[in-house]
Amino acid sequence: NFTYCPATGLAKGNEHSEFAGWAFPFPGVFLAEEFISEDEESEIVELMDQDDWKPSQSGRKKQDYGPKVNFKKQRLKAGSFTGLPSFSKKIVAQMKACSVLGGFLPVEQCNLDYMPERGSAIDPHFDDWWLWGERLVSLNLLSKTVLSMSCDSEDSIQLFPTFSKENEELSEEGIDCILSPRLVPSKEVTVAIHLPRRSLVVLYGDARYTWKHAIYRKHIEHRRICVTFRELSAEFSAGGRHEELGKELLEIALSFQGRPV
């Protein structure tokens, strides 16, 4: 019932919903359109399709480049991980130009293939935060889609009015009424983040830890490939409990000699 506006960082109430004319700040999203060119996209997808795609859940297929992890038991080992694929070296280098990606060192890459014919989707979820760090980076290839954000929190969200020409013509009494903020339960709010083809999206802060993200079947119109890069959590970084293992994994990852595991 809200749509994220990259220009303002606001989630704005959709025209035909009860929240039309209302908005609230939605922090923790960075969106870069046209992150790669059409030629680069074609080349990347062609290289991906030379490797096998393994069946995944909810009608998706996947290619994993990362360590072997048991999230329930919080255990991991390098296993057969040989690094990120060679074609990602250029993508990772381009990320350095993004203001929110200073010091971002990906240790894992997951390619997900969505097709409408397979009913591909991914349910609302948080990415693990024992192993993966704050910033989740995804490159959206082949077709546009919508990232749907939802919140299970018991908190409320304070909405503020957005102005239109109609509002300007209201009497003072009417304007006072419109200026009063409005509180709504977080659970009643969903935010659509529109991802154009070849765009790069970064989720961090509240968008990473407070809001779940999902891709619904209705938003997969054509084949779509999502390339997600993840960094290490503090526990596996400098000064963390598993710093040495983190160093080893990063060294493997950034050799860019990987094959899907």
C-alpha positions in Angstrom: 0.0 0.0 0.0 3.1 2.3 -0.2 5.7 2.8 -2.9 9.3 3.7 -2.2 10.5 6.9 -3.9 14.3 6.8 -4.5 14.5 10.6 -5.1 13.2 11.4 -1.6 13.8 8.3 0.4 10.1 8.3 1.4 7.5 5.5 1.2 4.4 7.2 -0.3 0.9 5.9 0.1 -0.5 4.5 -3.1 -3.1 6.5 -5.0 -6.0 4.0 -4.5 -5.2 2.9 -1.0 -6.4 4.3 2.3 -2.9 5.8 2.7 -3.1 8.1 -0.4 -1.6 11.5 0.5 0.5 10.1 3.4 4.2 9.1 3.5 7.0 8.2 6.0 10.8 8.0 5.7 12.0 4.6 4.6 15.7 4.5 5.4 18.2 1.8 4.4 17.7 1.6 0.6 20.1 2.6 -2.1 19.1 2.2 -5.7 21.3 2.7 -8.8 19.6 2.4 -12.1 21.4 1.3 -15.3 24.2 -0.1 -13.1 25.5 -2.1 -16.0 25.0 -1.8 -19.8 22.8 -4.1 -22.0 26.0 -5.6 -23.5 27.4 -6.4 -20.1 24.1 -7.9 -19.0 24.0 -10.2 -22.1 27.6 -11.3 -21.5 27.0 -12.0 -17.8 23.8 -14.1 -18.5 25.5 -16.0 -21.3 28.4 -16.9 -19.0 26.0 -17.9 -16.2 24.0 -20.2 -18.6 27.2 -22.1 -19.4 27.0 -23.6 -15.9 24.2 -25.7 -14.4 21.3 -24.1 -12.6 20.2 -26.2 -9.6 16.6 -26.4 -8.6 15.8 -24.3 -5.6 12.6 -23.5 -3.5 9.4 -21.8 -4.8 10.1 -22.3 -8.5 13.5 -20.8 -8.5 16.8 -22.1 -9.8 20.2 -21.1 -8.3 23.9 -21.0 -8.6 25.9 -20.6 -5.4 29.4 -19.2 -5.0 30.1 -19.4 -1.3 31.2 -21.4 1.8 29.3 -24.4 3.0 27.0 -23.2 5.8 24.7 -24.8 8.4 22.8 -21.7 9.7 20.9 -23.7 12.3 24.0 -25.1 13.9 26.1 -21.9 13.1 28.8 -23.9 11.4 30.7 -23.3 8.2 33.7 -24.4 6.2 35.2 -23.5 2.9 34.2 -26.9 1.4 34.3 -26.8 -2.4 34.2 -23.0 -2.5 36.7 -21.7 -5.1 35.7 -18.0 -5.1 33.3 -15.6 -6.9 33.1 -16.1 -10.7 35.5 -14.2 -12.9 32.7 -12.0 -14.5 32.0 -10.6 -11.1 35.4 -8.9 -10.7 34.2 -5.9 -12.9 30.8 -5.7 -11.1 32.5 -5.6 -7.7 35.0 -2.9 -8.9 32.0 -0.8 -10.1 30.4 -1.0 -6.7 33.2 1.1 -5.2 31.6 4.2 -6.9 28.4 3.7 -4.8 28.4 5.9 -1.7 26.9 3.2 0.6 29.4 0.5 -0.5 32.6 1.9 0.9 34.7 -1.1 2.1 32.2 -3.7 0.8 34.0 -7.0 0.2 31.7 -9.7 -1.0 32.4 -13.2 0.4 29.4 -14.9 -1.3 27.4 -14.6 -4.5 24.1 -16.3 -5.2 22.5 -16.2 -8.6 18.7 -16.9 -8.6 16.7 -17.6 -11.8 13.0 -16.6 -11.7 10.5 -17.7 -14.4 6.8 -17.0 -14.5 6.1 -20.5 -15.9 7.6 -22.0 -12.8 5.7 -19.7 -10.5 9.0 -18.4 -9.1 8.8 -16.3 -5.9 10.5 -15.9 -2.6 8.6 -15.5 0.7 9.1 -12.6 3.1 12.3 -13.3 5.0 15.4 -11.8 6.7 18.8 -12.8 5.4 20.9 -14.4 8.1 22.9 -12.0 10.3 25.2 -14.4 12.2 27.4 -14.8 9.0 26.3 -12.1 6.7 27.0 -8.4 7.4 24.8 -5.3 7.1 24.7 -4.6 3.4 22.8 -6.9 1.0 23.6 -6.0 -2.6 21.5 -7.3 -5.5 21.8 -6.8 -9.2 18.5 -7.2 -11.1 18.9 -8.7 -14.6 16.7 -9.4 -17.7 13.4 -7.9 -16.4 12.0 -5.4 -14.0 10.4 -6.6 -10.7 9.2 -5.4 -7.3 10.8 -6.0 -4.0 8.0 -6.2 -1.4 8.9 -5.0 2.1 6.8 -6.0 5.2 7.2 -5.7 9.0 6.2 -8.0 11.8 7.0 -5.5 14.5 4.5 -4.5 17.2 5.5 -0.8 16.7 3.6 1.9 15.0 4.7 4.0 12.0 4.1 7.7 12.0 2.8 8.9 8.7 3.0 12.5 7.5 0.8 14.2 4.9 2.2 14.9 1.4 0.9 18.0 -0.3 -0.8 18.4 -3.6 -2.5 21.3 -5.3 -5.8 20.3 -4.0 -4.5 20.6 -0.4 -3.3 24.1 -1.0 -6.8 25.2 -1.6 -8.2 24.0 1.7 -9.2 26.3 4.4 -6.9 26.8 7.4 -9.0 24.4 9.4 -8.7 21.8 6.7 -4.9 22.2 6.6 -4.6 21.8 10.4 -6.4 18.6 10.1 -4.2 17.4 7.3 -1.0 18.4 9.1 -1.7 16.1 12.1 0.6 13.0 11.8 -1.2 9.7 11.8 0.0 6.5 13.5 -0.6 3.1 11.9 0.5 -0.4 13.1 3.7 -1.5 11.2 2.0 -4.8 10.3 -0.6 -2.9 8.2 2.1 -1.4 6.0 3.7 -2.9 2.9 6.3 -1.0 0.8 7.0 -1.7 -2.9 10.5 -1.0 -4.1 10.5 -1.0 -7.9 13.6 -2.5 -9.4 14.2 -1.6 -13.0 16.1 -4.0 -15.3 19.9 -3.7 -14.7 19.5 -1.8 -11.5 21.5 -2.4 -8.3 19.8 -2.3 -4.9 21.4 -2.2 -1.5 19.5 -2.9 1.7 21.0 -1.9 5.0 20.0 -0.6 8.4 16.2 -0.8 9.0 15.5 -2.1 5.5 17.9 -5.0 6.4 17.1 -5.8 10.0 13.5 -4.5 10.6 11.8 -5.1 7.3 11.5 -8.5 5.6 11.8 -8.6 1.8 10.0 -10.8 -0.7 9.4 -11.2 -4.4 5.8 -12.3 -5.3 4.8 -14.4 -8.3 2.7 -11.6 -9.7 5.9 -9.5 -10.1 7.7 -12.0 -12.2 6.5 -11.2 -15.8 9.5 -12.6 -17.7 12.8 -14.4 -16.9 14.6 -12.6 -14.2 18.0 -13.2 -12.7 19.0 -11.8 -9.3 22.7 -11.7 -8.4 23.1 -11.2 -4.7 26.4 -10.3 -3.0 26.9 -10.6 0.8 29.6 -9.4 3.1 30.8 -10.9 6.4 29.3 -10.0 9.8 31.4 -8.4 12.5 32.0 -11.8 14.0 34.0 -12.8 11.0 35.7 -9.5 10.4 38.7 -7.7 11.9 38.6 -8.0 15.7 35.8 -10.6 15.6 35.7 -14.1 17.1 36.1 -15.8 13.8 38.4 -13.2 12.1 40.9 -15.8 10.8 38.2 -17.9 9.1 36.8 -14.7 7.7 40.1 -13.8 6.2 40.5 -17.2 4.6 37.0 -17.0 3.0 37.6 -13.5 1.7 40.9 -14.6 0.1 39.1 -17.4 -1.7 36.2 -15.2 -2.7 38.2 -12.4 -4.1 40.4 -14.7 -6.2 37.5 -14.6 -8.7 38.2 -18.1 -10.0 35.0 -19.7 -8.8 32.6 -22.2 -10.1 29.2 -22.8 -8.6 29.3 -25.1 -5.6 
